Amino acid sequence: MASAAAEERLRLQRLSGAAGWCQLVKELGSEVEAAVGVGCELTRYPAVYVDKIEGVPLSQLLDAGSGCGGEEDETPSPERLEHEMSMIKAVATSCLLAMRGAAAVGLGFDGTAPFAEHVWVQGPPEGARRAADWSVVVGEVEPLEERDPSERFSAKDLVRSALGEWLREWWRSTAPKLGIVDGRTPHEGYARVLGRYGVLNWLLFGWADEQLDGESILQLVQHGPVSERSAEEREAAQRRWAAFTQEAFVRLGPRRFDEMNAQIGQMNDGEISVDDLLARARYFMCPDNEDLHAALGQMIRG
């Protein structure tokens, strides 16, 4: 037990600061024992002190066997579907970020983990409609094994994991409730929701390994599909962005320009959506810079 605790502590130390993982308590991270008892009657145990994980295991929030809405709801509302899909998107995003952080320090899952029981989710119990409304932590590091740090980060570890299969079971149970035939639902409300979450198809339909480059999938989940661009188009886009940022700095001034960049950084990290970014930007860009705000929207949306 002592050696297992020591190995877990080392994994957590390597993952220190990485997104999506539980973290060692700073003041107690180096402690190796916990003493339990009263007075002199103490029993010592090997221990790993981690920050309290808020939330509930994903396995308690989604019913994989019965699908969206659970056993009692045969016709879930579009709002309920949105609620559960936004949760799944948040879980997928956080797990990908966690796996990328682990890969950077030479760690990767053993081929079965993570499990739904070990992914902790915190968010509004009802009404959460965006991935950014949820907080997700991977609470199990024991299944991590050594990887070559030069090995390219891949989403296949998530797709082939027990969690990936569990989420596909949720989808297989949900699809009949939505009346899906040949990949389509006749229900307009369901169709609108599903159209917003097509970026999860790689996970829910188990794409082939060669289609699961980690950075590409993370880009897809966080920012949506991006059409292939030629080198000339990419260069032109970079020039337009450079010209936009120069103009924005002059017109907004340093303080508001820094705020714009901070909001863009949050979007790139998956903390807020594009719509959130543009809504927040309106407060410090408008009404005197409506054209600049519109240009930002065009640049971000591509």
C-alpha positions as CSV (number, residue, x, y, z in Angstrom):
1,M,0.0,0.0,0.0
2,A,2.8,2.4,0.9
3,S,4.5,1.9,-2.5
4,A,1.1,2.4,-4.3
5,A,0.6,5.6,-2.5
6,A,4.1,6.8,-3.3
7,E,3.6,6.0,-7.0
8,E,0.3,7.9,-7.0
9,R,1.9,10.9,-5.3
10,L,4.6,10.9,-8.0
11,R,2.0,10.9,-10.8
12,L,0.1,13.8,-9.2
13,Q,3.3,15.7,-8.7
14,R,4.1,15.3,-12.4
15,L,0.5,16.4,-13.3
16,S,0.8,19.5,-11.0
17,G,-0.9,22.4,-12.7
18,A,-2.2,20.3,-15.6
19,A,-5.9,21.1,-16.5
20,G,-8.5,18.5,-15.7
21,W,-6.7,16.6,-12.9
22,C,-7.2,16.5,-9.2
23,Q,-4.2,18.3,-7.5
24,L,-2.1,17.6,-4.4
25,V,-2.8,19.9,-1.4
26,K,0.1,22.4,-1.5
27,E,0.7,22.3,2.2
28,L,0.5,18.5,2.5
29,G,1.6,17.2,-0.9
30,S,4.9,15.9,0.5
31,E,3.3,14.1,3.5
32,V,3.4,10.3,3.3
33,E,1.3,9.3,6.2
34,A,-2.1,9.9,7.9
35,A,-2.5,9.3,11.6
36,V,-5.9,8.2,12.7
37,G,-7.1,7.7,16.3
38,V,-7.2,9.4,19.6
39,G,-4.4,10.4,21.9
40,C,-1.7,7.7,21.9
41,E,-3.9,5.2,20.1
42,L,-2.9,6.2,16.6
43,T,-2.8,4.1,13.5
44,R,-0.7,5.3,10.7
45,Y,-1.6,4.8,7.0
46,P,0.2,5.6,3.7
47,A,-1.6,8.7,2.4
48,V,-2.0,11.0,-0.6
49,Y,-3.5,14.4,0.2
50,V,-5.5,15.8,-2.7
51,D,-7.7,18.9,-2.9
52,K,-11.4,18.1,-2.3
53,I,-13.1,17.1,-5.6
54,E,-16.3,19.0,-5.9
55,G,-19.3,17.5,-7.8
56,V,-20.7,14.1,-8.6
57,P,-19.4,11.2,-10.6
58,L,-20.6,11.3,-14.2
59,S,-22.1,7.8,-13.7
60,Q,-24.7,9.3,-11.3
61,L,-25.6,12.2,-13.7
62,L,-26.2,10.3,-16.9
63,D,-28.2,7.1,-17.4
64,A,-26.2,5.2,-20.1
65,G,-28.6,2.2,-20.1
66,S,-31.8,4.3,-20.5
67,G,-30.4,7.3,-22.4
68,C,-31.4,10.9,-22.1
69,G,-33.9,11.7,-19.4
70,G,-33.4,8.3,-17.7
71,E,-35.7,5.4,-17.3
72,E,-38.8,7.5,-16.5
73,D,-38.6,9.9,-19.4
74,E,-39.3,8.2,-22.7
75,T,-39.7,11.6,-24.5
76,P,-37.1,14.0,-23.0
77,S,-37.6,17.7,-23.8
78,P,-35.1,19.4,-26.2
79,E,-34.0,21.4,-23.1
80,R,-33.1,18.1,-21.3
81,L,-31.2,16.9,-24.4
82,E,-29.3,20.1,-24.5
83,H,-28.5,19.8,-20.8
84,E,-27.0,16.3,-21.1
85,M,-25.2,17.0,-24.4
86,S,-23.6,20.1,-22.9
87,M,-22.4,18.0,-20.0
88,I,-21.0,15.4,-22.4
89,K,-19.2,18.1,-24.4
90,A,-17.7,19.5,-21.2
91,V,-16.5,16.0,-20.1
92,A,-15.0,15.3,-23.5
93,T,-13.2,18.7,-23.6
94,S,-11.8,18.3,-20.1
95,C,-10.7,14.7,-20.6
96,L,-8.9,15.7,-23.8
97,L,-7.2,18.6,-22.0
98,A,-6.3,16.2,-19.1
99,M,-4.9,13.6,-21.6
100,R,-2.9,16.3,-23.4
101,G,-1.4,17.5,-20.1
102,A,-0.5,13.9,-19.1
103,A,1.1,13.3,-22.5
104,A,3.3,16.3,-22.1
105,V,4.9,14.8,-19.0
106,G,5.1,11.3,-20.4
107,L,2.0,9.7,-19.0
108,G,-1.1,8.1,-20.7
109,F,-4.0,5.9,-19.8
110,D,-3.6,2.1,-19.8
111,G,-6.2,1.4,-22.5
112,T,-9.4,1.0,-20.3
113,A,-9.5,4.2,-18.2
114,P,-10.9,6.6,-17.6
115,F,-14.2,5.3,-16.2
116,A,-17.5,7.3,-15.8
117,E,-17.2,6.6,-12.0
118,H,-13.9,8.5,-11.9
119,V,-14.9,11.6,-13.8
120,W,-16.4,14.2,-11.4
121,V,-18.8,16.8,-12.8
122,Q,-20.0,20.0,-11.1
123,G,-22.5,22.3,-12.7
124,P,-26.0,23.7,-12.4
125,P,-28.3,20.8,-11.8
126,E,-30.8,22.0,-14.4
127,G,-30.5,24.7,-17.0
128,A,-26.8,24.3,-18.0
129,R,-26.8,24.7,-21.7
130,R,-23.1,25.3,-22.5
131,A,-20.0,23.2,-21.9
132,A,-18.5,26.2,-20.1
133,D,-21.2,25.9,-17.4
134,W,-19.6,22.7,-16.1
135,S,-16.5,21.9,-14.1
136,V,-15.0,18.5,-14.8
137,V,-12.1,16.7,-13.0
138,V,-10.5,13.3,-13.7
139,G,-10.2,11.9,-10.3
140,E,-8.2,8.7,-11.0
141,V,-4.5,8.6,-11.8
142,E,-3.6,5.0,-10.9
143,P,-4.3,3.7,-14.4
144,L,-1.7,6.1,-15.9
145,E,1.3,4.5,-17.4
146,E,4.6,5.7,-18.8
147,R,4.5,7.0,-22.4
148,D,7.2,8.4,-24.7
149,P,6.8,12.2,-24.3
150,S,7.5,12.6,-28.0
151,E,4.5,10.4,-28.9
152,R,1.8,12.5,-30.5
153,F,-1.3,13.2,-28.3
154,S,-4.3,11.2,-29.6
155,A,-8.0,11.2,-28.8
156,K,-8.1,7.4,-29.4
157,D,-7.3,6.8,-25.7
158,L,-10.6,8.5,-24.8
159,V,-12.7,6.9,-27.7
160,R,-11.5,3.4,-26.9
161,S,-11.7,3.8,-23.1
162,A,-14.5,2.5,-20.8
163,L,-15.8,6.1,-20.6
164,G,-16.0,6.4,-24.4
165,E,-17.9,3.1,-24.6
166,W,-20.2,4.2,-21.7
167,L,-21.0,7.4,-23.6
168,R,-21.7,5.5,-26.8
169,E,-24.1,3.3,-24.8
170,W,-25.9,6.5,-23.7
171,W,-26.2,7.6,-27.3
172,R,-27.5,4.2,-28.4
173,S,-30.2,4.3,-25.7
174,T,-31.0,8.0,-26.5
175,A,-31.4,7.7,-30.3
176,P,-34.7,5.7,-30.3
177,K,-36.2,8.3,-27.9
178,L,-35.4,11.0,-30.4
179,G,-37.0,9.1,-33.3
180,I,-33.8,9.0,-35.2
181,V,-34.0,7.1,-38.5
182,D,-31.1,7.1,-41.0
183,G,-29.3,9.6,-38.8
184,R,-32.1,12.1,-38.8
185,T,-34.9,13.0,-36.4
186,P,-38.3,14.5,-37.5
187,H,-38.5,16.5,-34.3
188,E,-37.3,20.1,-35.0
189,G,-36.3,20.8,-31.4
190,Y,-34.1,17.7,-31.2
191,A,-32.6,18.5,-34.6
192,R,-31.6,22.0,-33.5
193,V,-29.9,20.6,-30.4
194,L,-28.1,17.8,-32.3
195,G,-26.9,20.3,-34.9
196,R,-25.0,22.2,-32.2
197,Y,-23.3,19.1,-31.0
198,G,-22.1,17.4,-34.2
199,V,-18.5,18.1,-32.9
200,L,-19.0,15.1,-30.7
201,N,-19.5,12.6,-33.6
202,W,-15.9,11.4,-33.2
203,L,-16.7,10.2,-29.7
204,L,-20.3,9.0,-30.0
205,F,-19.7,7.1,-33.2
206,G,-16.2,5.9,-32.5
207,W,-14.1,7.3,-35.4
208,A,-11.2,5.3,-36.7
209,D,-7.8,5.8,-35.0
210,E,-6.2,7.6,-37.9
211,Q,-9.0,10.3,-37.7
212,L,-8.3,11.0,-34.0
213,D,-5.3,13.3,-33.9
214,G,-5.6,14.8,-30.5
215,E,-4.9,18.5,-31.4
216,S,-7.3,18.3,-34.3
217,I,-10.1,16.8,-32.2
218,L,-9.5,19.3,-29.4
219,Q,-9.7,22.1,-32.0
220,L,-12.9,20.6,-33.4
221,V,-14.6,20.3,-29.9
222,Q,-13.5,23.8,-28.7
223,H,-14.0,25.8,-31.9
224,G,-16.1,23.7,-34.3
225,P,-15.1,22.4,-37.8
226,V,-12.6,24.4,-39.7
227,S,-12.4,24.1,-43.5
228,E,-9.0,23.2,-44.9
229,R,-7.1,26.3,-46.0
230,S,-4.1,26.6,-48.3
231,A,-0.9,28.0,-47.1
232,E,-1.7,31.3,-48.9
233,E,-5.1,31.5,-47.2
234,R,-3.5,30.8,-43.8
235,E,-1.0,33.5,-44.4
236,A,-3.7,36.0,-45.5
237,A,-5.7,35.2,-42.4
238,Q,-2.6,35.8,-40.2
239,R,-2.1,39.2,-41.9
240,R,-5.7,40.1,-41.4
241,W,-5.5,39.2,-37.7
242,A,-2.3,41.2,-37.2
243,A,-3.9,44.2,-38.9
244,F,-7.0,43.8,-36.7
245,T,-5.0,43.6,-33.4
246,Q,-2.9,46.7,-34.3
247,E,-6.1,48.7,-35.0
248,A,-7.8,47.3,-31.9
249,F,-4.8,48.3,-29.7
250,V,-5.0,51.9,-31.0
251,R,-8.7,52.3,-30.7
252,L,-9.3,50.4,-27.5
253,G,-6.2,51.4,-25.6
254,P,-4.0,49.1,-23.5
255,R,-6.5,48.2,-20.7
256,R,-9.4,47.2,-23.0
257,F,-7.1,45.6,-25.5
258,D,-5.7,43.4,-22.7
259,E,-9.2,42.5,-21.6
260,M,-10.0,41.4,-25.2
261,N,-7.0,39.2,-25.3
262,A,-7.8,37.7,-21.9
263,Q,-11.3,36.8,-23.1
264,I,-9.9,35.2,-26.3
265,G,-7.5,33.2,-24.1
266,Q,-10.4,31.9,-22.1
267,M,-12.2,30.9,-25.3
268,N,-9.1,29.1,-26.5
269,D,-8.8,27.2,-23.2
270,G,-12.4,26.0,-23.6
271,E,-13.7,28.1,-20.6
272,I,-16.1,30.1,-22.6
273,S,-17.8,29.8,-26.0
274,V,-17.5,32.1,-29.0
275,D,-20.9,33.5,-28.2
276,D,-19.8,34.2,-24.6
277,L,-16.6,36.0,-25.9
278,L,-18.6,38.2,-28.3
279,A,-21.2,39.0,-25.6
280,R,-18.5,40.0,-23.1
281,A,-16.5,42.0,-25.7
282,R,-19.6,44.1,-26.4
283,Y,-19.3,45.6,-22.9
284,F,-15.8,47.1,-23.5
285,M,-15.9,47.6,-27.2
286,C,-19.4,49.1,-27.8
287,P,-21.1,51.4,-28.6
288,D,-18.2,53.4,-29.9
289,N,-16.5,50.5,-31.7
290,E,-19.4,48.6,-33.2
291,D,-17.5,48.0,-36.4
292,L,-14.5,46.7,-34.5
293,H,-16.8,44.3,-32.6
294,A,-18.3,43.0,-35.9
295,A,-14.8,42.5,-37.3
296,L,-13.8,40.5,-34.2
297,G,-16.8,38.3,-34.7
298,Q,-15.9,37.7,-38.3
299,M,-12.3,36.9,-37.4
300,I,-13.2,34.5,-34.6
301,R,-15.9,32.6,-36.6
302,G,-13.6,32.4,-39.6
